[in-house]
Amino acid sequence: MKKKMFIWNMFGSLCNAFSSMLLLIVVNRATTPYNGGIFSLGFATAQMMTTLGTLEVRNYQATDVKEEFSFNDYYSFRISTCAFMLFCSICYVFANGYTAEKMIITILLCLYKMVEAFSDVFEGLYQQKNRIDLSGKAAVYRIVIATSIFVVVIVLTKNLVLSTLIMFISALTGAAVYNKYTTEKNWFKFKMTFEPSKWKGLGIQCIPLAIGAFLALYVGNAPKYAVDAYLGPETQNVFSIIFMPAFVINLFSLFVFRPMLTSMAISWNEKKIYSFLKILGKALVWALVVLALGLGAAYLLGIPILSVIYGIDLTPYKLHLMLIMLGGGANAIVTILRFTLTVVRKQLMSMWGYVIAFVVTIIFCPMLVKKYSLMGACYSYIVSMTIMGLVFLIILATTIMRVRKD
């Protein structure tokens, strides 16, 4: 059973990671690099807005081993946060003065990612019930169906707006049907409720997580926004392509770690510090192994493979790719530490890491991109992720030492 759960979770994570890569490949091949730049920036914005839809509740939900909140509480709260996500997405595109086409594509991509945020509350339930294989299946079915439909429509019509709209509709339909059937078959019927006290409780616990995740994604995407502002859509497309492999490090790092979150929470609650540290140590060592393998693959094969896949000569960008991969490794460690701080319920303290990295990014990222072009974007990504990781590590180490003294 454990092997089955791991495999399905792995497939779900793979689909989630590689779908964005496949979508960008198809957009580049079926339309133009200009459209590729718009699509990649819109997708990055949608990923950032997703944090407002999820409010990072899943990590709290999956580690809520005492079941402080019911699933109806989580489900109802998620509907309200998804509505908030859509509102903020619309405000964002209007505030940035996007062209009509860019605005529509970005909003549709935000709607598509909103479906992911909606499905995430069910996947949190599956993980809480130790059925993470169902989470993997939910992601696989939703993403494979929606991505396949997008590919067919854009190849046939060359229409990016229409393709994105149909992708959103198919994802929403698939997620609603699968999650309702699975939840009611295995556990219980659920319903929308309105209990302000419960929403307030979840908000107090999870809003710091959401703000942190939002800032973390902004920090990660800030180089893309700077490239868009100073270098244009075509250069944005190149940067997005060489940026894609970095997510693979984060993806494979979480393969091992995410299924162990609930066990880690139990160890922490029972004050089994050695067991807790053992899980964390395995996750960090695995992330470093994945980083080493990723750097080797990127150095030997990265640029030739990416050039063939996307149909663009990326030969001048080998050093850029290596730097981005290093930043991806730092991002993977940041993610592991961020999840761990949730387990030890220090999500409010973790805000220091986000805020410091955010301030450094908004000050230096535009300056670096202006001066060093794409290389400046790479420098900015590495520095921001490293700063965030160091702050998280200090907070976690301090927390563990205090518990061990008690």
C-alpha positions, -999 to +999 in steps of 0.1 A: +000+000+000+028+024+009+045+017-025+012+024-042+008+057-023+043+068-032+039+060-069+006+079-072+019+108-053+050+109-076+029+107-107+007+136-094+037+158-086+053+150-120+021+159-139+018+191-119+054+201-126+057+190-162+023+202-174+035+238-173+066+229-192+045+210-218+021+239-221+049+264-228+064+240-254+032+237-272+025+274-272+059+281-286+056+254-313+019+261-322+021+299-321+050+324-316+077+331-290+058+364-283+028+344-272+051+321-253+064+351-233+028+363-225+017+328-215+047+321-193+043+354-174+006+348-170+013+313-157+038+326-132+012+352-120-014+325-117+009+304-096+015+333-073-023+340-070-029+304-062-014+310-027-044+334-021-067+306-031-051+279-009-039+302+019-014+273+024-041+256+044-032+221+031+001+219+051-019+229+082-048+205+073-025+175+066-007+180+100-040+187+119-037+153+136-059+163+164-086+174+139-091+208+154-112+218+124-137+196+104-135+190+067-166+212+062-147+240+079-118+235+055-140+231+025-162+262+032-132+283+040-116+272+007-146+284-014-143+318+001-105+320-005-109+309-041-134+338-046-108+361-030-081+348-054-103+356-084-110+391-071-073+398-065-063+384-099-087+407-117-075+437-097-039+427-104-042+427-142-061+460-143-035+476-119-007+466-143-024+480-174-021+448-194-033+448-230-067+431-236-052+398-248-026+397-220-053+405-195-077+378-207-050+351-209-037+359-174-072+358-159-080+325-176-048+310-163-057+323-128-091+306-131-073+274-142-050+275-112-080+283-090-093+249-098-061+235-084-066+256-053-102+242-050-090+206-055-062+211-030-085+211+000-097+176-009-061+165-015-053+177+020-081+155+033-067+125+015-033+131+030-047+137+065-065+103+061-032+087+050-045+082+015-020+104-004-024+081-034-059+096-039-042+130-039-019+118-067-048+104-087-067+136-083-038+156-098-031+131-125-067+129-138-073+167-136-040+177-152-038+151-179-073+157-191-070+195-191-035+196-206-045+171-234-075+192-243-054+224-244-028+208-267-055+195-291-073+228-293-043+251-297-027+229-323-060+229-343-070+266-338-037+284-329-060+305-306-044+309-272-075+325-255-099+298-267-075+270-257-069+284-222-107+288-217-114+252-226-086+240-204-101+258-174-136+244-181-123+208-184-101+211-153-131+224-132-154+197-144-129+169-138-119+182-103-156+186-092-166+151-103-136+132-090-134+149-056-171+146-048-172+109-058-140+100-039-148+118-007-184+106-004-174+070-014-146+067+012-157+089+041-187+113+042-208+138+024-197+173+028-214+207+026-208+244+026-212+259+060-208+294+074-191+295+108-173+328+112-155+316+143-140+286+124-130+308+095-114+332+119-095+304+135-082+290+102-074+325+091-053+332+122-034+300+117-029+301+079-029+337+067+008+341+078+015+309+057-003+324+027+014+357+029+047+339+032+040+317+003+028+347-018+060+366-010+081+335-017+065+331-051+069+368-058+105+366-048+109+336-072+090+353-100+105+388-095+133+382-120+106+373-146+087+406-139+119+425-142+128+408-175+092+416-188+096+452-178+131+458-192+138+432-218+105+423-235+083+392-242+108+374-265+136+376-238+110+367-212+103+335-232+140+325-232+143+331-195+111+311-188+125+282-208+158+280-189+139+286-156+118+255-161+143+228-152+149+244-118+114+233-107+124+197-113+147+199-083+119+212-060+096+185-074+119+156-068+129+169-034+093+169-023+087+133-035+103+120-004+093+148+020+056+156+014+044+120+023+063+122+056+047+155+068+020+139+089+046+115+105+068+145+112+039+163+129+032+133+151+069+131+161+069+167+170+037+166+190+050+136+209+083+154+214+103+127+197+129+152+185+154+125+172+127+110+150+117+145+138+153+155+130+158+122+112+129+129+088+142+164+082+177+152+076+166+127+051+147+154+032+176+178+031+202+152+021+178+140-007+174+176-019+212+180-021+215+147-041+188+159-065+206+192-069+239+175-077+222+152-103+203+182-117+234+203-121+252+174-139+223+168-163+220+205-170+257+209-177+259+179-201+225+179-218+204+209-206+209+234-234+209+209-264+177+193-252+159+225-244+169+240-277+155+210-296+123+208-275+114+245-278+128+251-312+150+280-300+188+283-300+198+285-264+235+280-268+245+314-252+226+306-220+245+276-206+259+295-176+225+311-170+210+276-168+236+264-143+230+295-120+192+290-122+196+253-112+216+264-082+188+288-073+164+259-078+183+238-052+181+267-027+144+270-034+139+233-027+156+236+007+136+268+014+104+248+007+114+219+030+122+244+058+090+263+052+069+231+055+088+222+086+082+255+103+045+248+097+048+215+115+064+232+145+037+259+143+062+288+137+045+301+106+043+336+120+080+337+128+088+325+093+075+359+080+109+373+088+125+352+061+099+362+035+100+399+044+138+402+043+140+383+010+112+404-004+128+437+005+162+426-009+144+415-041+124+446-048+155+468-043+182+448-061+164+427-087+155+456-111+190+470-107+207+437-115+185+430-146+191+466-159+229+462-154+235+425-163+204+416-184+194+379-180+225+372-159+212+397-134+179+379-131+199+347-123+219+365-096+188+379-081+171+345-079+200+328-061+206+356-036+169+359-026+165+321-021+197+319-001+187+347+022+153+332+028+167+297+035+192+311+060+166+329+080+143+298+081+172+277+092+180+301+121+143+301+132+140+263+131+173+257+149+163+281+177+129+264+180+143+229+183+170+240+208+143+255+230+122+224+229+151+201+237+159+223+268+124+219+282 
